[in-house]
Amino acid sequence: MSIRLRLALQFAAIVAVTLLLFSALIYVFTYYSRGEFFADSLRNRARVVAHVYFDGQHPLTDQQHREAYSRYLRQLYRSLPDEEVRIYAPDGRVLFREGQTTQRALPPGWLNTIAAPLKVREADQRYTIGIHYSVPGQGRFLVVAWSVDVDTQRQLRTLRGILGLGLLVSMVLTGIGGWVFAGQALQPMRRAVQEMGSITAYDMHRRLSGADGQDEVSQLASTFNSLLDRLETAFVGQRTFVRDASHELRTPLTVIIGELEVALLQERNVEGYQQVLRSTLDAARLLKDLTNGLLQIARASDDPSQVPLKPLHLDELLLQAHEEVQRRHPTCRIDLHFQLPAEAPDPLVRGNEALLLSAILNVLENACKFSSGTEQPVVATLAALDGRISLEVRDQGVGMSEADRQQVFVPFFRADNARGVPGHGIGLPLTHKIMELHGGSIQVQSALGQGTTVTLELPKLQ
C-alpha cells in the first residue's frame, strides 16, 4: 500500500470516527431529550385529568361535568396516539377512564409504592406514566396515562437518515480530500525519488532540489545531498587513488620486466647475472614497500570499532621509532625533548600500537629524508597540554611552498622539490588517516627553504 493511500485512509478513518461519535452524541441526546419532553407532557396530561375530575366531581351534575371536562380537554390538548388515562382508587378500582378503552395491565406495585417518578418506556416509544394525586378527605389516588410518541419515532427516523447520509457524504469528501492533500504533501517526496533515481556514478555532482526549506522533506533532501557530497569525495578519492597507485606500481614492475628481458637476450657471466638480480631485487623491494604502504592506508581507513585499541605510552613508541629511524638513516641526528609535567609525567593514550608506531616513523623518516645534507638536527618534542598529548617534529630541510603544503595529505602527491628524494607520497596521507582513526589531528607548517614542522596531537587517556 502506498503512503498516499495509507494517509488518505487514515485521515478518512479519523474523520469518520469523529463524525460517528458526534452523530451518536446528537442521536442519544435527541433520543433522551425528546423522551423526557414527551414523558413530561404525558405526566402533565394525567395531572390535568385528575385535577379536572376531582375538582368538578358532583353526584347531581356528573354527566354535565363530564361534558365540560371533555370540552376543556379538547381545547387544551390534542389527541395523542393510542391515548388512555385511568384514575385508580386506593383499593385498585378504576374510577375514571379517558381515551381508548384497552385491557392494558397496570405495572405491578404502582398502587402501593410511593416512589416517584413512575415511568415505563418501551423500545417502540410506548410510554406508561403514573402520578399520585392526593385529595383532601378522600386519600391518595393513582393516575396512569398511556400513549405512543409517534412524533419522536418520526423525528428519530429522519435524524438517522440525515446523520447516515451526512456521514456517507462526509466520508466520500474526506477520502477525496485526503487523497488530494496527501498527493500534494508527497509531491516533493516523489520529485526527490525521481531525482535520486536519475543520479548515477557518472553524474554524482548533481544534487536534490528543494533542500532549502524547513519541512521534513527538505531536511531529507539536505541530508541526502550531504551524503552525496561524502560519496562524491570518496569516489573522487578512490579514482585518484587507483590511478596514482597504478602509476606507482607500474614503475617497479616495468623495471623488473625490463631487467629480466634484457638478461634473457644473451648469455651472461656470473657477475652480469648478479647485477641483473641486484637491480631486480631493488625494484622488488621498492614494490614491496609500496604495497605495504597501500595496505597500511587501507587498514587505517577501516571502521574504528574494528581496530583493536589499548592504553599505550607514547614516549615508549617515540623511542622505538627513534631507534628504527636511526637504523635506517644512521647519519641523521634526531634530538628528543620531553616536556611532561612532573605531576603527570606519563603520556598515556589509547590506540593501536602498530598504526601509531607507523605514524611516528613516517613523520621522523620524512624529516630525516628532507633535511639530508643540512647540519641542523631534527628536533622531536613530546608535550602534554590541556588533556592532549602532542608530538612536534621540526626539521631545517628544503621545506615546501604553500600550494604544495595544502596537498600533502593527497596519496602519492610529491612536491616539485621532493622529486629526487626516495618515496611514494604515502607517508603523510597514511599518518593523517591514522590520526583520524584515533580521534587526533595532524598539522603541517612549512616554508620553502626554511624547513617543515609536523605536529601530531592525540587525546590523553585519563
TADANOR-V394775 format. One record per residue. N is the residue number from 1. RES is the residue in one small letter. PHI is phi in radians with two decimals (none if undefined). OMEGA is omega in whole degrees, -180 to 180 (none if undefined). Layout:
((N RES PHI OMEGA) (N RES PHI OMEGA))
//
This chain:
((1 m none -179) (2 s -1.26 179) (3 i -1.11 -179) (4 r -1.08 179) (5 l -1.15 180) (6 r -1.11 178) (7 l -1.12 180) (8 a -1.10 180) (9 l -1.17 179) (10 q -1.12 178) (11 f -1.11 179) (12 a -1.12 180) (13 a -1.13 179) (14 i -1.10 180) (15 v -1.13 -179) (16 a -1.10 179) (17 v -1.12 179) (18 t -1.10 180) (19 l -1.15 180) (20 l -1.12 178) (21 l -1.12 179) (22 f -1.15 178) (23 s -1.14 178) (24 a -1.10 178) (25 l -1.10 178) (26 i -1.09 -177) (27 y -1.14 -179) (28 v -1.11 179) (29 f -1.09 179) (30 t -1.12 -179) (31 y -1.05 -177) (32 y -1.34 180) (33 s -1.18 177) (34 r -1.13 179) (35 g -1.12 179) (36 e -1.16 179) (37 f -1.12 -180) (38 f -1.18 179) (39 a -1.10 177) (40 d -1.12 179) (41 s -1.12 -180) (42 l -1.18 178) (43 r -1.17 177) (44 n -1.13 178) (45 r -1.10 178) (46 a -1.09 -180) (47 r -1.17 178) (48 v -1.13 179) (49 v -1.04 -180) (50 a -1.13 -178) (51 h -1.13 -179) (52 v -1.15 -177) (53 y -1.14 -175) (54 f -1.30 -180) (55 d -1.24 -177) (56 g -1.77 -176) (57 q -1.27 177) (58 h -2.72 -174) (59 p -1.15 -176) (60 l -1.44 -177) (61 t -2.03 -176) (62 d -1.13 -179) (63 q -1.18 177) (64 q -1.09 179) (65 h -1.09 -179) (66 r -1.12 180) (67 e -1.16 178) (68 a -1.14 179) (69 y -1.09 -179) (70 s -1.13 178) (71 r -1.08 180) (72 y -1.10 -178) (73 l -1.21 180) (74 r -1.19 178) (75 q -1.23 -174) (76 l -1.53 -175) (77 y -2.28 168) (78 r -1.46 -180) (79 s -1.22 179) (80 l -1.76 180) (81 p -1.09 176) (82 d 0.92 -173) (83 e -1.47 173) (84 e -2.73 177) (85 v -2.29 179) (86 r -2.23 174) (87 i -2.02 -177) (88 y -1.85 173) (89 a -1.32 -180) (90 p -1.03 180) (91 d -1.52 176) (92 g 1.72 178) (93 r -1.31 176) (94 v -1.48 -179) (95 l -1.49 -175) (96 f -2.66 179) (97 r -2.38 179) (98 e -2.18 179) (99 g 1.56 -177) (100 q -1.21 177) (101 t -1.75 -178) (102 t -2.24 179) (103 q -1.84 179) (104 r -1.05 179) (105 a -1.57 177) (106 l -1.27 178) (107 p -0.93 -175) (108 p -1.09 175) (109 g 1.54 -176) (110 w -1.22 -179) (111 l -1.21 -174) (112 n -1.74 -177) (113 t -1.49 175) (114 i -2.00 -179) (115 a -1.20 178) (116 a -2.52 0) (117 p -1.51 176) (118 l -1.79 -176) (119 k -2.64 173) (120 v -2.26 179) (121 r -2.10 180) (122 e -1.65 -173) (123 a -1.13 -178) (124 d -1.61 177) (125 q 1.13 174) (126 r -1.59 -174) (127 y -2.06 169) (128 t -2.19 -176) (129 i -2.09 177) (130 g -2.21 176) (131 i -2.35 174) (132 h -1.68 -178) (133 y -2.08 -178) (134 s -1.65 178) (135 v -2.04 -179) (136 p -1.02 178) (137 g 1.45 -178) (138 q -2.08 178) (139 g 1.95 -176) (140 r -1.86 -178) (141 f -1.98 178) (142 l -1.92 177) (143 v -1.94 -177) (144 v -2.14 179) (145 a -2.17 177) (146 w -2.10 174) (147 s -2.96 178) (148 v -2.06 -179) (149 d -1.50 -178) (150 v -1.18 180) (151 d -1.06 179) (152 t -1.14 177) (153 q -1.03 -179) (154 r -1.16 -179) (155 q -1.17 178) (156 l -1.19 176) (157 r -1.10 178) (158 t -1.11 -180) (159 l -1.12 178) (160 r -1.08 178) (161 g -1.12 -180) (162 i -1.12 -179) (163 l -1.15 179) (164 g -1.11 179) (165 l -1.14 178) (166 g -1.09 179) (167 l -1.14 179) (168 l -1.14 179) (169 v -1.12 179) (170 s -1.11 178) (171 m -1.10 180) (172 v -1.11 -180) (173 l -1.13 179) (174 t -1.15 178) (175 g -1.07 180) (176 i -1.14 180) (177 g -1.11 178) (178 g -1.10 179) (179 w -1.12 -179) (180 v -1.18 -178) (181 f -1.16 177) (182 a -1.11 177) (183 g -1.10 178) (184 q -1.16 -180) (185 a -1.18 -178) (186 l -1.60 180) (187 q -1.03 176) (188 p -1.07 178) (189 m -1.16 178) (190 r -1.12 178) (191 r -1.11 178) (192 a -1.13 179) (193 v -1.12 178) (194 q -1.09 179) (195 e -1.17 177) (196 m -1.08 -178) (197 g -1.17 -178) (198 s -1.58 180) (199 i -1.51 179) (200 t -2.09 180) (201 a -1.18 -177) (202 y -1.69 178) (203 d -2.38 -178) (204 m -1.29 175) (205 h -1.32 -180) (206 r -1.26 -179) (207 r -2.33 179) (208 l -1.32 176) (209 s -1.47 177) (210 g 1.32 -179) (211 a -1.63 -176) (212 d -1.80 179) (213 g -1.55 -178) (214 q -2.02 -178) (215 d -1.49 -175) (216 e -1.15 180) (217 v -1.14 178) (218 s -1.13 176) (219 q -1.11 177) (220 l -1.11 179) (221 a -1.10 179) (222 s -1.11 178) (223 t -1.11 179) (224 f -1.16 177) (225 n -1.12 176) (226 s -1.13 176) (227 l -1.09 178) (228 l -1.12 177) (229 d -1.04 -180) (230 r -1.17 179) (231 l -1.15 180) (232 e -1.11 178) (233 t -1.07 180) (234 a -1.16 180) (235 f -1.13 179) (236 v -1.09 178) (237 g -1.09 179) (238 q -1.14 179) (239 r -1.10 178) (240 t -1.12 -179) (241 f -1.10 -180) (242 v -1.12 -180) (243 r -1.12 -178) (244 d -1.20 179) (245 a -1.12 178) (246 s -1.09 180) (247 h -1.15 -179) (248 e -1.19 -180) (249 l -1.25 -178) (250 r -1.18 -177) (251 t -1.11 179) (252 p -1.16 177) (253 l -1.15 178) (254 t -1.12 178) (255 v -1.09 -179) (256 i -1.07 -179) (257 i -1.12 -180) (258 g -1.11 180) (259 e -1.09 -179) (260 l -1.19 179) (261 e -1.13 178) (262 v -1.13 -180) (263 a -1.12 -178) (264 l -1.54 -179) (265 l -1.22 -178) (266 q -2.68 178) (267 e -1.22 -179) (268 r -2.28 176) (269 n -1.44 -176) (270 v -1.10 -179) (271 e -1.11 178) (272 g -1.10 179) (273 y -1.14 178) (274 q -1.10 178) (275 q -1.11 178) (276 v -1.10 -180) (277 l -1.13 178) (278 r -1.11 178) (279 s -1.11 178) (280 t -1.14 179) (281 l -1.13 177) (282 d -1.08 179) (283 a -1.15 179) (284 a -1.16 177) (285 r -1.13 176) (286 l -1.06 178) (287 l -1.14 179) (288 k -1.12 179) (289 d -1.07 180) (290 l -1.13 179) (291 t -1.12 177) (292 n -1.08 178) (293 g -1.10 178) (294 l -1.12 179) (295 l -1.14 178) (296 q -1.16 176) (297 i -1.09 179) (298 a -1.10 180) (299 r -1.17 180) (300 a -1.23 179) (301 s -1.59 -177) (302 d -1.18 173) (303 d -1.11 -179) (304 p -0.99 -179) (305 s -1.21 -179) (306 q -1.67 -180) (307 v -1.71 -179) (308 p -1.18 -180) (309 l -2.14 179) (310 k -2.69 177) (311 p -1.12 -178) (312 l -2.32 174) (313 h -1.62 -175) (314 l -1.17 178) (315 d -1.18 177) (316 e -1.18 177) (317 l -1.11 178) (318 l -1.12 179) (319 l -1.15 178) (320 q -1.11 180) (321 a -1.13 178) (322 h -1.07 180) (323 e -1.12 -179) (324 e -1.21 180) (325 v -1.18 177) (326 q -1.10 178) (327 r -1.24 -179) (328 r -1.36 -178) (329 h -2.21 -175) (330 p -1.14 -179) (331 t -1.54 -178) (332 c -1.52 179) (333 r -1.77 180) (334 i -2.17 177) (335 d -1.69 180) (336 l -1.80 177) (337 h -2.14 179) (338 f -2.01 179) (339 q -1.95 -176) (340 l -1.95 -179) (341 p -1.17 -177) (342 a -1.15 -178) (343 e -1.34 178) (344 a -2.50 -174) (345 p -1.38 -174) (346 d -1.66 179) (347 p -1.40 -175) (348 l -1.64 177) (349 v -2.27 177) (350 r -1.94 -177) (351 g -2.97 177) (352 n -1.68 -172) (353 e -1.07 -176) (354 a -1.13 -178) (355 l -1.22 -180) (356 l -1.16 177) (357 l -1.11 178) (358 s -1.13 180) (359 a -1.12 -180) (360 i -1.14 178) (361 l -1.05 -179) (362 n -1.04 -177) (363 v -1.18 180) (364 l -1.14 -178) (365 e -1.19 176) (366 n -1.08 179) (367 a -1.08 179) (368 c -1.19 -176) (369 k -1.17 -174) (370 f -1.55 173) (371 s -1.95 179) (372 s -1.13 -180) (373 g 1.67 176) (374 t -1.74 -180) (375 e -1.59 -179) (376 q -1.41 -179) (377 p -1.39 171) (378 v -1.46 -177) (379 v -1.97 177) (380 a -1.98 -176) (381 t -2.04 178) (382 l -1.82 -176) (383 a -2.43 177) (384 a -2.10 -177) (385 l -2.47 171) (386 d 0.89 176) (387 g 1.33 179) (388 r -2.30 176) (389 i -1.89 -179) (390 s -2.10 175) (391 l -2.15 -180) (392 e -1.87 179) (393 v -2.03 -176) (394 r -2.12 177) (395 d -2.20 179) (396 q -1.98 -174) (397 g -1.56 -172) (398 v -1.26 -178) (399 g 1.19 180) (400 m -2.73 179) (401 s -1.34 -180) (402 e -1.14 178) (403 a -1.11 178) (404 d -1.22 -178) (405 r -1.10 -179) (406 q -1.25 -178) (407 q -2.03 -174) (408 v -1.20 -180) (409 f -1.64 175) (410 v -1.48 -178) (411 p -1.00 175) (412 f 1.29 177) (413 f -1.34 176) (414 r -2.23 177) (415 a -1.16 -177) (416 d -1.08 -178) (417 n -1.48 180) (418 a -1.99 -178) (419 r -1.11 -178) (420 g -1.48 -180) (421 v -1.61 -180) (422 p -1.04 179) (423 g 2.72 -177) (424 h -2.22 -178) (425 g 1.31 -178) (426 i -1.89 -170) (427 g -1.00 -178) (428 l -1.18 174) (429 p -1.01 178) (430 l -1.14 179) (431 t -1.09 178) (432 h -1.06 179) (433 k -1.18 179) (434 i -1.12 178) (435 m -1.10 178) (436 e -1.08 -179) (437 l -1.12 -178) (438 h -1.74 -179) (439 g 1.27 -180) (440 g -1.86 -178) (441 s -2.63 176) (442 i -2.40 176) (443 q -2.15 180) (444 v -2.13 175) (445 q -2.12 -176) (446 s -2.71 174) (447 a -2.41 -176) (448 l -1.06 179) (449 g 1.41 -177) (450 q -2.11 176) (451 g 1.70 -175) (452 t -2.38 175) (453 t -2.15 178) (454 v -1.99 -178) (455 t -2.08 174) (456 l -1.82 178) (457 e -2.24 180) (458 l -2.36 177) (459 p -1.15 -180) (460 k -1.39 178) (461 l -1.40 -176) (462 q -1.41 none))
//
